[in-house]
Amino acid sequence: MKKLKNKSTENLLEIESKERLSSAKINKLSNEHQLLDTYLKSSIENNFSELLFRLTNEKFEETKANVLWESILTHKDKLNKKLKRDVGILVATLDYLTNITNEIISPKITKDQNIEIAAKMATTDPMTGLYSKMIFNISLETEIIKSIRYKRPLSLIILDIDNFKQVNDTYGHQAGDKVIIELAEIGTKCLRKADLFARYGGEEFAVIMPETNSEKAFIVSERIRKNVIKFLKIKNSIITVSIGISSLSTVINSSYELIKHADDALYKAKKEGKNCSRISST
């Protein structure tokens, strides 16, 4: 019993320093209820509001923070079961507060948190299992910095399901959901592990392609487009997609510009008859 108590004290002392209270240490607290209890009782400042602040840089009133913490732990457990691994308290917190409750609009990532690990572990879109728009935004910024620093190519693909409203109106929203899920599966099979495939919103998807110029991105986009035609059908209706592509350059050198030019190319594909891929002209 004394040995267990000493071990608990050692763990608490390791975690206690506010200056070193990282997401990994908070994750340890989230997994060990007795240790969390001891931590909360050890000082008046050790509270749920403090824990959430360390993870998000956002301040919550203590009663609300307590309720949120319990909900986040439940959400973390669900993600763990779905992904068959421990996603960690950081991913569970950001996903719950950003995508489930909308408590946080623009999450602030503190310096000790590894963005790449968080992005790889989080699959927060409940329908498709793809990365969320939040993870897409974080990852795009990271890949742009890396590509500029090492002078490597980077491309972005944005694809949109053609006439999706008509699919919903004709066959119902369940059929529309099935189209989205199957498209996610088809797209995933066409991509490399290095590519980041995200559900961008509604019937739109986005792919970040490191080490890839626009010509190679076009080849991949056409592979996706043709496989959608081949494998994705609702009764007698053929489903098609339109695709826009942009690549990093001296002119297109920010996430805003990459997204804008890919969107412009997508609009061009729609305007020119849909069911095609177009590369940004800049």
N, C-alpha and C positions, 0 to 999 in steps of 0.2 A: 504493500500500500504506500509506504514511504517512497519507494522507488518510482511509482507512478506519479506521486505528487511532485517529486523532484523533476521528473521529465516534463510535467505540465508547466512547472515554473520556468524551466529552461526554454521551452517553446514560447512562453509568454514574454520572457526577457528578450528573446530574438525578435519578436514581433513588435514589442512595446515602443521602440524608438519611432517617434512621429516622422523624423527626417528620413527614415528608411522604410516607412510603411508602404510597401509596393503592392501591386495587384496580386502578385504571387503569394505574399504573406496574408493578404485579405482573403485570398482563395483558401488558404489553410484554415483560417477562422471559419469560413463558410462550410467547410467539410467536418469540422470538429466542434460540436455543440458545447461540450464542456469547456473547451478552451475559449470559445467565444464568450461564454458566461463569465469566466474568470477575467477575461479582458475587459468586458463592460463594467465589471465591479471594481476594477483596479484603480479607476480614476473617474472623476466627474466628467472629464473631457472625452473619455472613451465611450462614444455613443454611435448610434446608427447613422446619424447625420454626418459625423466625422468619417465613417467608413465610406458612405456614398460620395462625400466630397473628394476623398482620396482617389476614387475611381473615375469621377465624372467632372470634377472642378465645379460642380453645381451644389448650392446650399439648399437643403430641405429642412423644414421645421421637424423637430425630433419625433413627434407622434406620427407624422406622415412618413418620415424616413423609416420608422420601425415597421409600418404596414408595407411600404415598398420593399424593404429588405426581405420580409417573409414571402412576398409575391415573387421576388427575383429568385429566391432559393427554389420555389416551386417550379418556376420557369426553367431554371438551370437543370433541375432534375428531368424535366420533359425533354430538353435539348440533349442531355446526356443519353437518355434512353433511345431517342430518335437516331442520334449519330453513333451510338455505341462507344462513346469516349467522354472524358471529362472536358467540356468546352471551356471551363474556367469561369470565374466570377466576373471577369472583365467583359467577356463576350456576352454572357447572360444579362448583365446589367445594361450594357449599351443597347442590346437588342430589345430588351423589355421596355426600357424608358424611351427609346426612339421609335420602335416599330409597333409596340403593343399599346402603350399608354400615351405616346406623344408628349411626354413630360419634357423631353429634350429635343429641340429642333436641330441644332448644330452641335454635335458632341465635340468636346475638347479632349484631345488625347494627351495625357500628361507624359513627361519625358521618360518615365521608367517603363512605359507600356510598349511592347513590341507590336507595331502595326501589322507587319507581315504575318506574324503568327496568328494574330487576331483575325486577319482576313482569311487565312487558310482554314481556320477552325470553324468560322461562322458560316452556316448556311441557313439564313434566317427567313427566306421566303417560304411560307408554309405550304404553298401549292406545288412549287416546282423543285424545291430543294436547292435552287441556285442561290448565288450570293445576292444580298439585298442591294438596293441603290446606295445605302450608306457605305457599305463595304466597297462597292464600285467606286464611289467618289474618293474614298481614302486611298484605295489602291491606284487609281489613275494618277493622283498627285504624286504618289511614291514612284511610280514607273516613269513619269515625266522627268522627275529629278534625276533618277538613275540614268535614263537615256541621254539626257543633256550632258550629264557629268562625264559619261563614258563614250559619248558621241555614237550611240547605237540607235538604229531605227525603232520606231514604235508606231503602231497603227491602232485605230479604233473602228470597230464595226457597230453600226446601229441597224437593227432589222425590225420590221413591223409587219404584222400579219395583215394581208390585204382583205378588205371588206369584212373585218371581224364583227362589226355591228350586225351585218347581214346574217352571219353565222349564228349569233345569239338570237336574233329576231326569228330566224327560220327554224332552228333546231333547239333553242333553249340555252340557258346559261350553263347548265351542266355539260352540254356538248361543247360549249365555248371553253369551259375549264379543261375539258379533255384535250382539246386542240392545243391549249397552252402547255399542258403537262407533256404531251407527246412531242411538241416542238422542242421543248427543253431537252428531252432525251435524245432526239435526233441531232440537235446542235452539239450536245456534249460529245457524241461519238465522232463528230467531225473535227474536234479541236484537240490541241496538245494539252498536256498537263500544265505547261507554262502559261497558257492562256487563261484569263479570268472571264468566266461567263456569268452574266448577271441578268436578273429580271429588272429592267429599267423602269417599268411602270405599265400596268394594263397589259396590252398586247405587244409592247415594245421590249426588245432585249438588246443587250450591249455586250461586246466582246473586246477586252483589252488584249492586244497581241504584242508582247515584247519581242525585240529582235526581228521585227517583220516590217518590210516596206509595203507600199500600197499595192504593188503588183502581186506580191505573195498573198496579201490580205484579200485581194480580189479573187484569187484562185480558191481560197478557203470559203469565201462568201458564196461563190458559185456552187461549191460542193454542198454547202448547207441548203441553198435554194433548190438545187436539183433533187436532193434527198427528201426535202419537204414535199415536193410534187410527187415523188415516187412512193413515199411511205405514209403520207398524212392525208387521209380522206375522211369526210363525214358523209356517210351514205353515198350518194352519187356525186357529191360536190368535191372538187379538187381544191385543196388549200394551197395558197401561194404566199410568198413573202417578198417585200421590197427591201433593198439593203443599201445603206449609205456608208461610205468609207472615207476616213481622213487619216493623214499621217503627220507625224511631227516634222517640222521644218523650221527655217529661220523666221517664217511668217506665222506659222501655226505652232506656238511654243508654250501654250498654257492649256489647262483642262477646259477652260471656257471656249477657247478657239478650236480645240479638237472636237468637242461636242457640237459646237455651232456648225463647223464645216461638214461633219458627218451628217448632221440633221439636214443641212442644205442639200447634200448629195442624196439623201433619202427622199427629200421632197422632189428632187429632179427625177428620181426613179419612179415615184408615184405619178408625176406629171406625164412621163413618157410611156405610160401604159401599165405600170406595176409589173410584178413578177420579173424583176431584173435587179442587177447590182450596178451602182454608179460610184465612181471615185471623185472626191472633191477636186475641183479644177485648180485650186491654189496649192 
